[in-house]
């Protein structure tokens, strides 16, 4: 739920793209090597579920931002018609 707090810093999409291109995984989520090495392949599933929930919540915020941008663009298009 902390992702929905006003002071949560959502990574900009271009920064996220750069991170993914460089690291080949999402920020805050362990990569495959980390999961396989940690505790002989027995990764803490609670931590993993928390990381996945954080990513779902971030996706929700990105979707809401995109929806707002689409609506603004639709207003501009209608105004020019």
C-alpha positions in Angstrom: 0.0 0.0 0.0 3.0 2.3 0.5 3.2 2.6 -3.3 -0.1 4.6 -3.2 1.3 7.2 -0.7 1.8 10.7 -2.1 5.5 10.7 -1.4 6.2 7.4 -3.3 8.7 8.0 -6.1 7.5 6.2 -9.1 10.3 5.6 -11.6 9.9 7.5 -14.9 9.2 5.1 -17.8 12.3 6.0 -19.7 14.4 5.3 -16.6 12.6 2.0 -16.1 13.3 1.1 -19.8 17.0 1.9 -19.3 17.2 -0.2 -16.1 15.4 -3.2 -17.8 17.7 -3.0 -20.8 20.8 -2.9 -18.6 19.8 -5.3 -15.8 17.3 -7.6 -17.6 14.9 -7.6 -14.7 12.6 -5.2 -12.9 14.0 -2.9 -10.1 13.3 -4.3 -6.7 12.9 -7.8 -8.0 15.8 -10.3 -7.7 17.2 -11.6 -10.9 17.3 -15.3 -11.7 20.8 -15.8 -10.4 19.9 -14.3 -7.1 16.9 -16.5 -6.7 18.7 -19.7 -7.6 21.7 -18.9 -5.4 19.8 -17.7 -2.3 19.4 -20.5 0.2 20.2 -23.2 -2.3 17.2 -22.3 -4.5 14.7 -21.7 -1.7 14.0 -18.1 -2.1 11.9 -16.3 0.5 8.5 -16.4 -1.2 7.0 -13.8 1.1 9.7 -11.3 -0.1 9.0 -12.3 -3.7 5.2 -11.9 -3.3 5.8 -8.4 -1.7 8.0 -7.4 -4.6 5.4 -8.6 -7.1 2.6 -6.7 -5.3 4.7 -3.6 -5.4 5.2 -4.0 -9.2 1.4 -4.6 -9.7 0.7 -1.4 -7.8 3.3 0.5 -9.8 1.7 -0.8 -13.0 -1.6 0.5 -11.8 -0.1 4.0 -11.2 1.5 3.9 -14.7 -1.9 2.9 -16.2 -3.7 5.7 -14.4 -1.0 8.2 -15.7 -1.5 7.0 -19.2 -5.2 7.2 -18.9 -4.9 10.8 -17.8 -2.6 11.6 -20.7 -5.0 10.0 -23.2 -7.9 12.0 -21.9 -5.9 15.2 -22.2 -4.9 14.3 -25.8 -8.6 13.5 -26.6 -9.6 17.0 -25.3 -7.0 18.6 -27.5 -8.1 16.7 -30.6 -11.8 17.6 -29.9 -10.9 21.2 -29.4 -9.2 21.3 -32.8 -12.2 19.8 -34.6 
